[in-house]
Amino acid sequence: MLWNWDPMDTCYLTSSWHITNNGMFAASCIGAALLSVMLEALRRVNRAYDSYVLRQLAALNTANDFKPIPRRATAPQQAVRAVLHAVLFGLAYILMLIVMAANGYMIISIVLGAGVGKFFCDWLALDGDSDVKRDECVTVCCN
């Protein structure tokens, strides 16, 4: 596995994804970039869902007149969180395996896709109700 700029006669992930002409390679680069954009969009969905669940839990605590008690996500909420995490994890590993082919054009496509995804899916915003300028990462390990 050496760094290369030659797209011809390269296989990615499986033997059926075999690049034999420039059109196939261009489509592969576009597809890899779109996978990166999709990864960033799914990260955004994951953060938004976590924020939604936290708002629901906070509403339960404020409805209680007594001392707030620790709350956890329900089993269906946690199942959705787990599925989102698994999809993110799998997609990130697929992109990593594509990068491991060490083709410069594919790596550039993936990096550009990640940048485009960040641009469209992760705008900074100031919430009028708080001093927080960005969605807080609610998981132990931020994406």
ZIDA-V735776 format. One record per pair of residues at least 6 apart in sequence whose C-alpha atoms are under 6 Angstrom apart, sorted by the first residue. I is the first residue (numbers start at 1). J is the second residue. D is the distance in whole Angstrom. If there is no record, write none. Layout:
[[I/J/D] [I/J/D]]
//
This chain:
[[3/102/5] [3/103/6] [4/103/5] [5/103/6] [5/104/5] [8/19/6] [8/20/6] [9/19/5] [9/20/6] [10/18/6] [10/19/5] [11/17/6] [11/18/4] [19/25/6] [29/106/6] [29/109/6] [32/110/6] [33/109/5] [33/110/5] [33/113/4] [36/110/6] [36/113/5] [36/114/5] [37/113/5] [37/114/6] [37/117/4] [40/117/5] [41/121/6] [61/68/5] [99/107/6] [124/134/6] [125/133/6] [126/133/5]]
//
